Amino acid sequence: MALWRRIILLLVVACGAARVVCAQGYVPYRNLKPADDAINRSVEMGVVLGANYLGIEPSADVLTLSPKAGFRGGLQMSLVWEQKYALQMEVAYAFNKVDSSLGERKAELRSNIVEVPVMFSYRGLNPVRVGAGGVFAKDLALGDLT
């Protein structure tokens, strides 16, 4: 099985396990503590959709690149605690197309990328969220020369 498929499978299993643990495990723990000392934890899940643009410039004068708008979509999950802090994970797919020409040769390049961002975010500045983290990405395939 390809590496990107293993990553997606692992994240789907982790999201499901975290959802079950948060739904069943935190409530009894909260009930053991006094009401004023309860820890507020939750899980947020959602869908991310959007457009993207691959801004690339040619490094040679004879090469012409014409990037086009693409799309990006994914699933996200945030583990939130104390309503101010969260660990956000996402599995996203991004697609872009670039028409290129080098003299007489023409090519249509397609970028198919699977991204897995993992970020820690601070949510104490409503409505602004500040996040930091890394992105693991894998380019699945490139286009063919025409």
C-alpha positions, 0 to 999 in steps of 0.5 A: 500500500502506498505511503499516502494511503497509509497516512490517510488510513492512520488519520481516519482511524485516529479521528474515529478513536479520538471521537469515541474517547472524547465522547465517552472518556471525558464525561466520567472524568469531569464528573469525578472533579468538582464543578468549578475545576472541570476541564472543558474538552471537545472535538470539532470535526469539519470539511474544508473546501477552497480554491488555490493558485500555484504561483510559480515563475519560470527560471529561464526566458524560453520557458512559458508557464501559465498556472490556473486556479485549482481546488483544495478539499479535506477533512479536519479534526481539532482536539480542543481543551480549555476553549483556548487551545487546540491540536488541529489535524487535517487530511487534504487533497489539492489539485492544480494545472499548469500549461507550459511551453519550451520552444516547440514542446508543450506540456500540461502539468498536473499537481495532485498533492495530499497534505497532512497539516498538524497544528497547535492553535491558540484561540484566546483572541476571538475571532482570531486563531493563531496556529503553528505547526508542520505540513506533511505533503506528498505529490501523487503524480505529474502530467505528461508531455503532449 
